[in-house]
Amino acid sequence: MEEAIREKLRREALLKALKDTAGILPAEEYPEWETSDKTATWVRESRRIQWHRRPRLWVFAVYADS
């Protein structure tokens, strides 16, 4: 029962966050998010770019801690 209540509260908090932030980004400034297909392409490209950068950032982090 406790788990079900926690899950319901979590969902309500997420829904509130979505409602509170809906429309804060002007659509004309983010054409890559215009459709679900464009958004999926943007996500894939972002992940591809991050994957290529990750090793360099990791090396920098290792040397920065030295």
PyMOL Python script that loads the backbone (N, CA, C, O; Angstrom):
from pymol import cmd

cmd.read_pdbstr("""\
ATOM      1  N   MET A   1       0.816  -1.194   0.000  1.00  0.00           N
ATOM      2  CA  MET A   1       0.000   0.000   0.000  1.00  0.00           C
ATOM      3  C   MET A   1       0.866   1.266   0.000  1.00  0.00           C
ATOM      4  O   MET A   1       0.595   2.216  -0.736  1.00  0.00           O
ATOM      5  N   GLU A   2       1.902   1.263   0.831  1.00  0.00           N
ATOM      6  CA  GLU A   2       2.790   2.420   0.912  1.00  0.00           C
ATOM      7  C   GLU A   2       3.446   2.689  -0.443  1.00  0.00           C
ATOM      8  O   GLU A   2       3.562   3.841  -0.860  1.00  0.00           O
ATOM      9  N   GLU A   3       3.868   1.641  -1.119  1.00  0.00           N
ATOM     10  CA  GLU A   3       4.508   1.790  -2.427  1.00  0.00           C
ATOM     11  C   GLU A   3       3.542   2.410  -3.445  1.00  0.00           C
ATOM     12  O   GLU A   3       3.940   3.258  -4.244  1.00  0.00           O
ATOM     13  N   ALA A   4       2.286   1.988  -3.414  1.00  0.00           N
ATOM     14  CA  ALA A   4       1.280   2.535  -4.331  1.00  0.00           C
ATOM     15  C   ALA A   4       1.054   4.024  -4.071  1.00  0.00           C
ATOM     16  O   ALA A   4       0.887   4.802  -5.010  1.00  0.00           O
ATOM     17  N   ILE A   5       1.048   4.412  -2.812  1.00  0.00           N
ATOM     18  CA  ILE A   5       0.864   5.825  -2.463  1.00  0.00           C
ATOM     19  C   ILE A   5       2.052   6.646  -2.944  1.00  0.00           C
ATOM     20  O   ILE A   5       1.885   7.730  -3.504  1.00  0.00           O
ATOM     21  N   ARG A   6       3.261   6.116  -2.718  1.00  0.00           N
ATOM     22  CA  ARG A   6       4.468   6.815  -3.176  1.00  0.00           C
ATOM     23  C   ARG A   6       4.447   7.000  -4.695  1.00  0.00           C
ATOM     24  O   ARG A   6       4.782   8.070  -5.202  1.00  0.00           O
ATOM     25  N   GLU A   7       4.053   5.955  -5.408  1.00  0.00           N
ATOM     26  CA  GLU A   7       4.001   6.022  -6.869  1.00  0.00           C
ATOM     27  C   GLU A   7       2.971   7.056  -7.322  1.00  0.00           C
ATOM     28  O   GLU A   7       3.227   7.816  -8.255  1.00  0.00           O
ATOM     29  N   LYS A   8       1.824   7.088  -6.676  1.00  0.00           N
ATOM     30  CA  LYS A   8       0.788   8.071  -7.028  1.00  0.00           C
ATOM     31  C   LYS A   8       1.292   9.492  -6.768  1.00  0.00           C
ATOM     32  O   LYS A   8       1.080  10.381  -7.592  1.00  0.00           O
ATOM     33  N   LEU A   9       1.947   9.708  -5.644  1.00  0.00           N
ATOM     34  CA  LEU A   9       2.485  11.032  -5.336  1.00  0.00           C
ATOM     35  C   LEU A   9       3.563  11.433  -6.339  1.00  0.00           C
ATOM     36  O   LEU A   9       3.641  12.591  -6.750  1.00  0.00           O
ATOM     37  N   ARG A  10       4.387  10.469  -6.726  1.00  0.00           N
ATOM     38  CA  ARG A  10       5.434  10.741  -7.715  1.00  0.00           C
ATOM     39  C   ARG A  10       4.809  11.161  -9.043  1.00  0.00           C
ATOM     40  O   ARG A  10       5.244  12.135  -9.658  1.00  0.00           O
ATOM     41  N   ARG A  11       3.791  10.427  -9.482  1.00  0.00           N
ATOM     42  CA  ARG A  11       3.111  10.755 -10.740  1.00  0.00           C
ATOM     43  C   ARG A  11       2.447  12.125 -10.671  1.00  0.00           C
ATOM     44  O   ARG A  11       2.492  12.888 -11.637  1.00  0.00           O
ATOM     45  N   GLU A  12       1.833  12.439  -9.540  1.00  0.00           N
ATOM     46  CA  GLU A  12       1.195  13.747  -9.378  1.00  0.00           C
ATOM     47  C   GLU A  12       2.225  14.873  -9.423  1.00  0.00           C
ATOM     48  O   GLU A  12       1.969  15.929 -10.003  1.00  0.00           O
ATOM     49  N   ALA A  13       3.386  14.649  -8.814  1.00  0.00           N
ATOM     50  CA  ALA A  13       4.448  15.657  -8.834  1.00  0.00           C
ATOM     51  C   ALA A  13       4.967  15.861 -10.259  1.00  0.00           C
ATOM     52  O   ALA A  13       5.220  16.993 -10.673  1.00  0.00           O
ATOM     53  N   LEU A  14       5.125  14.773 -11.005  1.00  0.00           N
ATOM     54  CA  LEU A  14       5.578  14.887 -12.390  1.00  0.00           C
ATOM     55  C   LEU A  14       4.549  15.620 -13.249  1.00  0.00           C
ATOM     56  O   LEU A  14       4.909  16.463 -14.071  1.00  0.00           O
ATOM     57  N   LEU A  15       3.284  15.304 -13.060  1.00  0.00           N
ATOM     58  CA  LEU A  15       2.225  15.970 -13.812  1.00  0.00           C
ATOM     59  C   LEU A  15       2.197  17.465 -13.505  1.00  0.00           C
ATOM     60  O   LEU A  15       2.034  18.285 -14.408  1.00  0.00           O
ATOM     61  N   LYS A  16       2.357  17.814 -12.236  1.00  0.00           N
ATOM     62  CA  LYS A  16       2.392  19.228 -11.853  1.00  0.00           C
ATOM     63  C   LYS A  16       3.576  19.932 -12.512  1.00  0.00           C
ATOM     64  O   LYS A  16       3.437  21.049 -13.011  1.00  0.00           O
ATOM     65  N   ALA A  17       4.737  19.284 -12.515  1.00  0.00           N
ATOM     66  CA  ALA A  17       5.920  19.872 -13.146  1.00  0.00           C
ATOM     67  C   ALA A  17       5.684  20.090 -14.640  1.00  0.00           C
ATOM     68  O   ALA A  17       6.071  21.122 -15.188  1.00  0.00           O
ATOM     69  N   LEU A  18       5.056  19.130 -15.289  1.00  0.00           N
ATOM     70  CA  LEU A  18       4.750  19.281 -16.717  1.00  0.00           C
ATOM     71  C   LEU A  18       3.795  20.442 -16.959  1.00  0.00           C
ATOM     72  O   LEU A  18       3.998  21.239 -17.875  1.00  0.00           O
ATOM     73  N   LYS A  19       2.761  20.537 -16.142  1.00  0.00           N
ATOM     74  CA  LYS A  19       1.790  21.628 -16.295  1.00  0.00           C
ATOM     75  C   LYS A  19       2.437  22.985 -16.015  1.00  0.00           C
ATOM     76  O   LYS A  19       2.178  23.959 -16.720  1.00  0.00           O
ATOM     77  N   ASP A  20       3.275  23.041 -14.984  1.00  0.00           N
ATOM     78  CA  ASP A  20       3.916  24.303 -14.605  1.00  0.00           C
ATOM     79  C   ASP A  20       4.895  24.797 -15.665  1.00  0.00           C
ATOM     80  O   ASP A  20       5.091  26.004 -15.805  1.00  0.00           O
ATOM     81  N   THR A  21       5.505  23.892 -16.405  1.00  0.00           N
ATOM     82  CA  THR A  21       6.529  24.279 -17.371  1.00  0.00           C
ATOM     83  C   THR A  21       6.051  24.239 -18.818  1.00  0.00           C
ATOM     84  O   THR A  21       6.814  24.577 -19.722  1.00  0.00           O
ATOM     85  N   ALA A  22       4.828  23.840 -19.052  1.00  0.00           N
ATOM     86  CA  ALA A  22       4.294  23.778 -20.422  1.00  0.00           C
ATOM     87  C   ALA A  22       4.339  25.158 -21.066  1.00  0.00           C
ATOM     88  O   ALA A  22       3.868  26.141 -20.494  1.00  0.00           O
ATOM     89  N   GLY A  23       4.906  25.213 -22.251  1.00  0.00           N
ATOM     90  CA  GLY A  23       4.929  26.456 -23.014  1.00  0.00           C
ATOM     91  C   GLY A  23       6.031  27.433 -22.674  1.00  0.00           C
ATOM     92  O   GLY A  23       6.027  28.548 -23.197  1.00  0.00           O
ATOM     93  N   ILE A  24       6.980  27.068 -21.820  1.00  0.00           N
ATOM     94  CA  ILE A  24       8.025  28.029 -21.451  1.00  0.00           C
ATOM     95  C   ILE A  24       9.073  28.208 -22.546  1.00  0.00           C
ATOM     96  O   ILE A  24       9.785  29.212 -22.564  1.00  0.00           O
ATOM     97  N   LEU A  25       9.172  27.241 -23.458  1.00  0.00           N
ATOM     98  CA  LEU A  25      10.113  27.354 -24.570  1.00  0.00           C
ATOM     99  C   LEU A  25       9.344  27.740 -25.828  1.00  0.00           C
ATOM    100  O   LEU A  25       8.429  27.024 -26.235  1.00  0.00           O
ATOM    101  N   PRO A  26       9.701  28.859 -26.446  1.00  0.00           N
ATOM    102  CA  PRO A  26       8.998  29.262 -27.661  1.00  0.00           C
ATOM    103  C   PRO A  26       9.241  28.250 -28.789  1.00  0.00           C
ATOM    104  O   PRO A  26      10.388  27.941 -29.114  1.00  0.00           O
ATOM    105  N   ALA A  27       8.177  27.746 -29.373  1.00  0.00           N
ATOM    106  CA  ALA A  27       8.272  26.707 -30.404  1.00  0.00           C
ATOM    107  C   ALA A  27       9.120  27.152 -31.589  1.00  0.00           C
ATOM    108  O   ALA A  27       9.841  26.338 -32.166  1.00  0.00           O
ATOM    109  N   GLU A  28       9.051  28.416 -31.959  1.00  0.00           N
ATOM    110  CA  GLU A  28       9.815  28.876 -33.124  1.00  0.00           C
ATOM    111  C   GLU A  28      11.325  28.842 -32.888  1.00  0.00           C
ATOM    112  O   GLU A  28      12.094  28.840 -33.849  1.00  0.00           O
ATOM    113  N   GLU A  29      11.755  28.817 -31.644  1.00  0.00           N
ATOM    114  CA  GLU A  29      13.187  28.742 -31.345  1.00  0.00           C
ATOM    115  C   GLU A  29      13.713  27.309 -31.311  1.00  0.00           C
ATOM    116  O   GLU A  29      14.923  27.092 -31.262  1.00  0.00           O
ATOM    117  N   TYR A  30      12.809  26.332 -31.337  1.00  0.00           N
ATOM    118  CA  TYR A  30      13.203  24.930 -31.243  1.00  0.00           C
ATOM    119  C   TYR A  30      12.508  24.095 -32.315  1.00  0.00           C
ATOM    120  O   TYR A  30      11.713  23.215 -31.986  1.00  0.00           O
ATOM    121  N   PRO A  31      12.795  24.358 -33.598  1.00  0.00           N
ATOM    122  CA  PRO A  31      12.130  23.612 -34.670  1.00  0.00           C
ATOM    123  C   PRO A  31      12.469  22.126 -34.647  1.00  0.00           C
ATOM    124  O   PRO A  31      11.716  21.312 -35.183  1.00  0.00           O
ATOM    125  N   GLU A  32      13.589  21.765 -34.033  1.00  0.00           N
ATOM    126  CA  GLU A  32      13.973  20.350 -33.960  1.00  0.00           C
ATOM    127  C   GLU A  32      13.054  19.552 -33.036  1.00  0.00           C
ATOM    128  O   GLU A  32      13.108  18.322 -33.027  1.00  0.00           O
ATOM    129  N   TRP A  33      12.220  20.228 -32.268  1.00  0.00           N
ATOM    130  CA  TRP A  33      11.266  19.548 -31.375  1.00  0.00           C
ATOM    131  C   TRP A  33       9.831  19.676 -31.879  1.00  0.00           C
ATOM    132  O   TRP A  33       8.883  19.384 -31.150  1.00  0.00           O
ATOM    133  N   GLU A  34       9.676  20.112 -33.123  1.00  0.00           N
ATOM    134  CA  GLU A  34       8.355  20.389 -33.688  1.00  0.00           C
ATOM    135  C   GLU A  34       7.457  19.154 -33.780  1.00  0.00           C
ATOM    136  O   GLU A  34       6.255  19.236 -33.527  1.00  0.00           O
ATOM    137  N   THR A  35       8.039  18.025 -34.140  1.00  0.00           N
ATOM    138  CA  THR A  35       7.272  16.779 -34.246  1.00  0.00           C
ATOM    139  C   THR A  35       7.993  15.689 -33.471  1.00  0.00           C
ATOM    140  O   THR A  35       9.158  15.848 -33.106  1.00  0.00           O
ATOM    141  N   SER A  36       7.310  14.594 -33.220  1.00  0.00           N
ATOM    142  CA  SER A  36       7.962  13.493 -32.499  1.00  0.00           C
ATOM    143  C   SER A  36       9.092  12.898 -33.336  1.00  0.00           C
ATOM    144  O   SER A  36      10.101  12.465 -32.780  1.00  0.00           O
ATOM    145  N   ASP A  37       8.945  12.866 -34.664  1.00  0.00           N
ATOM    146  CA  ASP A  37      10.025  12.359 -35.521  1.00  0.00           C
ATOM    147  C   ASP A  37      11.257  13.258 -35.451  1.00  0.00           C
ATOM    148  O   ASP A  37      12.381  12.770 -35.335  1.00  0.00           O
ATOM    149  N   LYS A  38      11.043  14.571 -35.521  1.00  0.00           N
ATOM    150  CA  LYS A  38      12.168  15.504 -35.423  1.00  0.00           C
ATOM    151  C   LYS A  38      12.829  15.411 -34.047  1.00  0.00           C
ATOM    152  O   LYS A  38      14.053  15.480 -33.932  1.00  0.00           O
ATOM    153  N   THR A  39      12.022  15.257 -33.021  1.00  0.00           N
ATOM    154  CA  THR A  39      12.558  15.136 -31.667  1.00  0.00           C
ATOM    155  C   THR A  39      13.394  13.875 -31.532  1.00  0.00           C
ATOM    156  O   THR A  39      14.476  13.909 -30.946  1.00  0.00           O
ATOM    157  N   ALA A  40      12.906  12.763 -32.067  1.00  0.00           N
ATOM    158  CA  ALA A  40      13.654  11.501 -32.007  1.00  0.00           C
ATOM    159  C   ALA A  40      14.985  11.636 -32.735  1.00  0.00           C
ATOM    160  O   ALA A  40      16.004  11.140 -32.255  1.00  0.00           O
ATOM    161  N   THR A  41      14.987  12.300 -33.885  1.00  0.00           N
ATOM    162  CA  THR A  41      16.233  12.532 -34.625  1.00  0.00           C
ATOM    163  C   THR A  41      17.180  13.386 -33.801  1.00  0.00           C
ATOM    164  O   THR A  41      18.376  13.101 -33.735  1.00  0.00           O
ATOM    165  N   TRP A  42      16.659  14.429 -33.176  1.00  0.00           N
ATOM    166  CA  TRP A  42      17.479  15.306 -32.341  1.00  0.00           C
ATOM    167  C   TRP A  42      18.092  14.538 -31.167  1.00  0.00           C
ATOM    168  O   TRP A  42      19.268  14.720 -30.851  1.00  0.00           O
ATOM    169  N   VAL A  43      17.299  13.683 -30.527  1.00  0.00           N
ATOM    170  CA  VAL A  43      17.795  12.885 -29.398  1.00  0.00           C
ATOM    171  C   VAL A  43      18.908  11.952 -29.868  1.00  0.00           C
ATOM    172  O   VAL A  43      19.959  11.870 -29.232  1.00  0.00           O
ATOM    173  N   ARG A  44      18.681  11.249 -30.979  1.00  0.00           N
ATOM    174  CA  ARG A  44      19.709  10.332 -31.497  1.00  0.00           C
ATOM    175  C   ARG A  44      21.001  11.073 -31.805  1.00  0.00           C
ATOM    176  O   ARG A  44      22.084  10.612 -31.446  1.00  0.00           O
ATOM    177  N   GLU A  45      20.892  12.216 -32.466  1.00  0.00           N
ATOM    178  CA  GLU A  45      22.074  12.998 -32.816  1.00  0.00           C
ATOM    179  C   GLU A  45      22.778  13.511 -31.554  1.00  0.00           C
ATOM    180  O   GLU A  45      24.006  13.484 -31.475  1.00  0.00           O
ATOM    181  N   SER A  46      22.013  13.971 -30.585  1.00  0.00           N
ATOM    182  CA  SER A  46      22.607  14.449 -29.330  1.00  0.00           C
ATOM    183  C   SER A  46      23.357  13.334 -28.619  1.00  0.00           C
ATOM    184  O   SER A  46      24.454  13.547 -28.102  1.00  0.00           O
ATOM    185  N   ARG A  47      22.772  12.161 -28.594  1.00  0.00           N
ATOM    186  CA  ARG A  47      23.435  11.023 -27.951  1.00  0.00           C
ATOM    187  C   ARG A  47      24.694  10.627 -28.708  1.00  0.00           C
ATOM    188  O   ARG A  47      25.701  10.276 -28.092  1.00  0.00           O
ATOM    189  N   ARG A  48      24.649  10.679 -30.034  1.00  0.00           N
ATOM    190  CA  ARG A  48      25.821  10.331 -30.841  1.00  0.00           C
ATOM    191  C   ARG A  48      26.955  11.308 -30.549  1.00  0.00           C
ATOM    192  O   ARG A  48      28.102  10.897 -30.375  1.00  0.00           O
ATOM    193  N   ILE A  49      26.643  12.579 -30.495  1.00  0.00           N
ATOM    194  CA  ILE A  49      27.657  13.593 -30.210  1.00  0.00           C
ATOM    195  C   ILE A  49      28.216  13.391 -28.805  1.00  0.00           C
ATOM    196  O   ILE A  49      29.431  13.444 -28.615  1.00  0.00           O
ATOM    197  N   GLN A  50      27.360  13.163 -27.827  1.00  0.00           N
ATOM    198  CA  GLN A  50      27.814  12.952 -26.455  1.00  0.00           C
ATOM    199  C   GLN A  50      28.704  11.723 -26.358  1.00  0.00           C
ATOM    200  O   GLN A  50      29.689  11.731 -25.620  1.00  0.00           O
ATOM    201  N   TRP A  51      28.371  10.665 -27.095  1.00  0.00           N
ATOM    202  CA  TRP A  51      29.173   9.443 -27.042  1.00  0.00           C
ATOM    203  C   TRP A  51      30.589   9.719 -27.516  1.00  0.00           C
ATOM    204  O   TRP A  51      31.550   9.214 -26.937  1.00  0.00           O
ATOM    205  N   HIS A  52      30.724  10.529 -28.581  1.00  0.00           N
ATOM    206  CA  HIS A  52      32.052  10.836 -29.105  1.00  0.00           C
ATOM    207  C   HIS A  52      32.834  11.742 -28.163  1.00  0.00           C
ATOM    208  O   HIS A  52      34.062  11.672 -28.124  1.00  0.00           O
ATOM    209  N   ARG A  53      32.162  12.573 -27.419  1.00  0.00           N
ATOM    210  CA  ARG A  53      32.845  13.488 -26.495  1.00  0.00           C
ATOM    211  C   ARG A  53      33.180  12.835 -25.164  1.00  0.00           C
ATOM    212  O   ARG A  53      34.111  13.272 -24.487  1.00  0.00           O
ATOM    213  N   ARG A  54      32.462  11.825 -24.782  1.00  0.00           N
ATOM    214  CA  ARG A  54      32.606  11.228 -23.457  1.00  0.00           C
ATOM    215  C   ARG A  54      34.047  10.819 -23.127  1.00  0.00           C
ATOM    216  O   ARG A  54      34.527  11.157 -22.045  1.00  0.00           O
ATOM    217  N   PRO A  55      34.752  10.112 -24.005  1.00  0.00           N
ATOM    218  CA  PRO A  55      36.116   9.698 -23.635  1.00  0.00           C
ATOM    219  C   PRO A  55      37.030  10.885 -23.333  1.00  0.00           C
ATOM    220  O   PRO A  55      37.820  10.830 -22.390  1.00  0.00           O
ATOM    221  N   ARG A  56      36.933  11.956 -24.123  1.00  0.00           N
ATOM    222  CA  ARG A  56      37.784  13.120 -23.882  1.00  0.00           C
ATOM    223  C   ARG A  56      37.443  13.786 -22.552  1.00  0.00           C
ATOM    224  O   ARG A  56      38.338  14.215 -21.823  1.00  0.00           O
ATOM    225  N   LEU A  57      36.174  13.872 -22.241  1.00  0.00           N
ATOM    226  CA  LEU A  57      35.781  14.471 -20.967  1.00  0.00           C
ATOM    227  C   LEU A  57      36.264  13.626 -19.801  1.00  0.00           C
ATOM    228  O   LEU A  57      36.688  14.161 -18.776  1.00  0.00           O
ATOM    229  N   TRP A  58      36.203  12.304 -19.952  1.00  0.00           N
ATOM    230  CA  TRP A  58      36.667  11.410 -18.904  1.00  0.00           C
ATOM    231  C   TRP A  58      38.160  11.598 -18.675  1.00  0.00           C
ATOM    232  O   TRP A  58      38.609  11.665 -17.531  1.00  0.00           O
ATOM    233  N   VAL A  59      38.932  11.684 -19.756  1.00  0.00           N
ATOM    234  CA  VAL A  59      40.382  11.876 -19.626  1.00  0.00           C
ATOM    235  C   VAL A  59      40.650  13.202 -18.933  1.00  0.00           C
ATOM    236  O   VAL A  59      41.511  13.277 -18.056  1.00  0.00           O
ATOM    237  N   PHE A  60      39.926  14.247 -19.311  1.00  0.00           N
ATOM    238  CA  PHE A  60      40.103  15.540 -18.670  1.00  0.00           C
ATOM    239  C   PHE A  60      39.799  15.434 -17.182  1.00  0.00           C
ATOM    240  O   PHE A  60      40.527  15.992 -16.362  1.00  0.00           O
ATOM    241  N   ALA A  61      38.745  14.732 -16.828  1.00  0.00           N
ATOM    242  CA  ALA A  61      38.372  14.592 -15.423  1.00  0.00           C
ATOM    243  C   ALA A  61      39.454  13.861 -14.641  1.00  0.00           C
ATOM    244  O   ALA A  61      39.738  14.210 -13.496  1.00  0.00           O
ATOM    245  N   VAL A  62      40.056  12.852 -15.252  1.00  0.00           N
ATOM    246  CA  VAL A  62      41.111  12.097 -14.577  1.00  0.00           C
ATOM    247  C   VAL A  62      42.306  12.998 -14.311  1.00  0.00           C
ATOM    248  O   VAL A  62      42.846  13.006 -13.205  1.00  0.00           O
ATOM    249  N   TYR A  63      42.725  13.763 -15.327  1.00  0.00           N
ATOM    250  CA  TYR A  63      43.879  14.634 -15.150  1.00  0.00           C
ATOM    251  C   TYR A  63      43.570  15.819 -14.242  1.00  0.00           C
ATOM    252  O   TYR A  63      44.447  16.295 -13.521  1.00  0.00           O
ATOM    253  N   ALA A  64      42.349  16.290 -14.271  1.00  0.00           N
ATOM    254  CA  ALA A  64      41.968  17.428 -13.435  1.00  0.00           C
ATOM    255  C   ALA A  64      42.022  17.057 -11.956  1.00  0.00           C
ATOM    256  O   ALA A  64      42.303  17.908 -11.112  1.00  0.00           O
ATOM    257  N   ASP A  65      41.756  15.790 -11.641  1.00  0.00           N
ATOM    258  CA  ASP A  65      41.782  15.349 -10.250  1.00  0.00           C
ATOM    259  C   ASP A  65      43.194  15.070  -9.749  1.00  0.00           C
ATOM    260  O   ASP A  65      43.401  14.924  -8.544  1.00  0.00           O
ATOM    261  N   SER A  66      44.154  14.993 -10.642  1.00  0.00           N
ATOM    262  CA  SER A  66      45.530  14.640 -10.254  1.00  0.00           C
ATOM    263  C   SER A  66      46.219  15.769  -9.534  1.00  0.00           C
ATOM    264  O   SER A  66      47.378  15.635  -9.143  1.00  0.00           O
TER     265      SER A  66
END
""", "prot")
cmd.dss("prot")
cmd.show_as("cartoon", "prot")
cmd.util.cbc("prot")
cmd.orient("prot")
